[in-house]
Amino acid sequence: MYPSPQRPGSGAFVCQQVEQLRRFGHTVDVIDILGSQSKMNYLRCTLDVMRMTSAVAYDIVHAHYGYSAYPAMFRLRAPLVLTLHGTDVLGNNVFERLCTRAVSHFADAVIVVSEGMRRRIPGTVIPCGVDLGVFKPYDRDKARARLRWPKDRYIVLFPFDPARPEKRYDLARASVERLVQEGIDAELMTVVNVPNGEMPWCYSAADALLLCSDYEGSPTSIKEALACNRPVVATDVGDVGELLSGIAGTRICPQDVGAIARNLREVFDWSRSSEFRGRAAMAKYDQALTVNKIVEVYADVLSNFRARTVGRRLLRSG
């Protein structure tokens, strides 16, 4: 769950956390497990974890995603913080959910990104943040010219991998096709594995972001779109209700082609006469604030870990 040359958009939110930690003066080393390529990579990574934690006295080992905690269990002399992101807790793979629940008991602290996830697995709720210095609005026409997207057409942005069935690309495509059948000149733009720095241009070029997933933790794409002052139409998953609460020009709708098409049309109509102002609502999700909360978790975990270590030493010496 980390950007790579082959998958520059993968785990960008984790990369942003790492960069913010470094800006705060913390030293961070990263192991990219590449678990999406092969589950065996989690096993292979165990030796890397043992080697690195034996060579360096790390204060914290922070694993992102349930399976990643298994190689992290072989760390030496450091407490473990585990962040769960959504599919590992809410997905359809029962085995994965059971593995995640089991390994969470071995972490010194668990972070989840939404209240819905905390109802499944206890933890501190810290939604992934958004870098407001990167995700900011650009002129729509300039963004479309840069991307070579049609100038005079409604663009619905779908920034998810169509190969992931839970993202419901089929529903997104059918909904935009319904708009076209109704005489609206609209197009669905699918954006996958785009470098993080290019995504603000994609959001700025769109008329609306569409999310119609079966489940989510705390969808970063919605925060990024709002930070770029772009309307959102989404199904009621994860913390979407909280993210969109009170923001005029956004819509929450059921997983139904007709309902999604109708809400997209309403957003298009609303945008003609009103200026969308979603960015202000994202101030509380600024990446610096998010990482400060994570650092507070680190401090608590490290304090408890050191106290236990001293206690064990006293017990042995006694």
N, C-alpha and C positions, 0 to 999 in steps of 0.2 A: 504494500500500500504506500507507494512512493513514486514520484515521476521518474521516468527513464527515457532514453532516446527513442525506444520503441513505443512507449506509452507516456507521452509527456503530460497528459492530463490526469493520469492515475494518482490518486492520493494527494492531489495538490493541496488540500486542506491540511494534511499532515506536514507537508513541506513548509507551508506558511507558518505553522506553529514552530517548527524547527528554526526557521529564519528569525522569527520574533524572539525566541529564546536567546539566540546568538546576539541579536541587537541589544538585549538586556544584559549581555555580558557573560552568559552561561556557555560553557563548552559542551557541544553536542556532537556525538558520533552516531552515524546511522548505519544499520544493517538492513538492506532491502532484500526481503526473503523471496520475492517473486512467486508467491504462493499461487497466484492465478495461473501460472504456467504449469506447475506440478505440485501436488500436495507433498511429494517427497522432499521438496525444497525446505519444508519446515523441519524435517528430520536432519537434512544436511546442514542446516543453519545452526544446529545445536553445538557443533564443534567451534563455529565462529564465536558464538556467545561465550563458551567456556574459555576460549583463547583470549578474547578481548577483555573479559572481566577478571582474568588472572593477571593480565599485563597492566591493567589500569584500575586504580581504585575509584570506580564510579560511585557517585552518591546515590543515583537512581537508575534503574532500568525501566524504561517506559515502552510497553508493547501496545501496538494499535491493532485491533481486531482479535477475536477470540483465539483462533488457531495460533496466532503469533505468540501467545503466552506460553505455549508448550515448550519451544526451545528456550524461551526466557526463564523457564523454571530451572535451567541448568546454569544460571548465573552464579557467580561467586562473590560473596561479601557485599551484596547490594540489595536493597528492597525493590519490590516490583510494583509498578503502577500499570494498570490495564485499562485502556480505553476501548469501549465497545461502540460500534458505529451504526448498527442497524440490522443488516442481513444476518450477522452472527447471532442476534437475539430474536429477530422477528421473521426471519426467512422461512421458506417452506421445507428446508432440509432439517429433518428432525434430528439426525445424528449430529449435525453441526451445532444445533441449538443445545443439545445435551452436553456436547464437548465444551461448549462455551460456558455453560452453567457450572460444569464440574471444575474447570480450570479457574473460574473466577474466585473460588474458595481459597486458592493458593496465592492470590495477589494480596499485597499489603494495602492496596486501595484500588477501588474500581470507579472509573468515570463512565457515565453514560450520557448520551447527547440529548435525551428527551425524557419527560416524565413518564411517557408510555413505556419506555424501556426500563425505567426504574421500577415499574410495577412488575416487571418480569424478573429482573436481577437487581438487587439493592446496590446503590452506588451514589456518588455525587453527580448531580446533573450539571454538566457544562457543555452547552451546545458549541459546535465548531464555530469559530468566528470568521470574519471576512476582513481582508486588508483593504480598508477604505482609501488608502493611498494608491492602490492598484485598481480597484474596482470603483470607477467613477464614470459619470456619463460623458459621452462624446456626441458630437453632432450626428444625427441620424444619417443625413445625406453623405457626409464625409465617411462615416463608417461603412455605408453600403458601397460607396465607390472603392474604398480600400479592399473590401471583401469581394467586390464584383457581384454583388447581389442585385436583383431587380430593384429599380428605383421607385416605380409606381405600382407597388403590389403590397398587400398585407403579408408580412412575414411572421410566422409563428415559429418560435425557436424551441427545439427539442434537444437539449444538450446532454443526452443520455445514450448509452450504447443500445441500439435496437436489438442486439443479440441477447440482452438480458431480459427474459420474459417478464420479470416483475415490474419493469419500467413501462410496459404496455405501449410499445410503439404502434401496435396494431390499432389501438384505440385512438392514439394521436393522429395517425394517418387517416383513419376513417372519419374522424371529426373534421379535419380540414377538408377532406373530400366532400363532406356534407356542405360545408360553406361554399365550395366551388359549385356544387349542384344548385345551391340557392342563388347563384349569380354573383357571389363575392369573389373578387380576384385575390385569392389567398394562396400561400405556398408554405409547406412545412419544411423548415431547414433543420437537418440533423447535424449536430456538431459533436464529434468524438475525437479524443486524443489531440486536442488543440492545446498548445502551450498556454500556461496560465496568463501570461502577459497579453495574449491575443483575445482572451475571452471577453474582456470589457468591450472590445469593438463588436463582438458578436451580439452581446446583449444590447448595445446601443443601436445596432442596426435593425433590431427586431421590433415589431409592434407589440408582442406579448411573449412571455415564457409560458409554455404549457407543460405541466407535470400531471400525469394521470396514473401514477404508480399504484401497485397493490399495497405496498407498505414502504415506509421510510423511517429513519431515525429523526434526524433534523436536517432536511435537505439544504446543503450549502448553496446549490444553484439558485434557490429562491432568494437567499440573502444577497447573493451576488447580483442578481437581476434587479432587486430593489435598490441596492447601492448604486446601480447604474441608471436609476429612475425609469425602470421599465415595468409595465403592468404584468401581473401574474394571474393565470387561471390554473387552479390546482384541485386535485381531489383531497379529501379530508384525511390525510395520513400524517403520522408523526406529530410534529409540533406546528404543522402548517396553520392551524387555526390561530395559534398564538402569534406566529410570524406575520400573518396578514390582518390581524385584528386592528380595526380602526383605520385601515389604509384605504382611502377612496380609490376606486379604479382597479381593485383586485376582486377576484371571485373564487369562492370555494364551491365545488359542484360534485355531484355523484359521478360514478364511473359509467356514464351513459353517453353515447355518441351525440344524441340530440341535445342533451343538457350541456355538454362541453361546447358544441358548436354555437348554441344560443348564448352562452356566457362569453365566448370569444367575440361574437358579434356585438354584444353589449359593451365589451371593453373597447372595441374599435370605435363604436359610436361615442362612448364617453370621452375617449382621447381626442376626438375632433374638437370638442368644446372646452376641455379642461386640461390643465397642466398636471401631469403626474408627479407626486412628491413622496416617493417611497424611501428615498435615501435617508431622510432625517430619522426614520424609525429604526435604522440599522446602527445608529450610534452605540446602542447598548451591546451590539454584537461585534464591535471593533476588535480586531485581532489582539491588540495590546491588552485590552480588558480581559479577554478570554484567557490569554497566556498568564496574566497575573493570577487568575483564579487557579490555573493549573500549578503555578509555582507555589501557591498557598497549600495545595494538596501535597506537593513535594515536601514542603517544610514540615508539615504534620507527620507525614510518613517517615521522614528522616529522623525527626525527633523521637518518635516511638521506637524506631528501629535501633537507634543508638542507646535508648534507655533499656531495651531488652538485651542488647549486647552487653552492656555494663552489668545488668542483673545476672546474666549467665556467667560472666567472669567472677562476680562476687560469690555465686553459688559454688563454682568450682573451687575457688580459693578457700571457701569456708569448709 
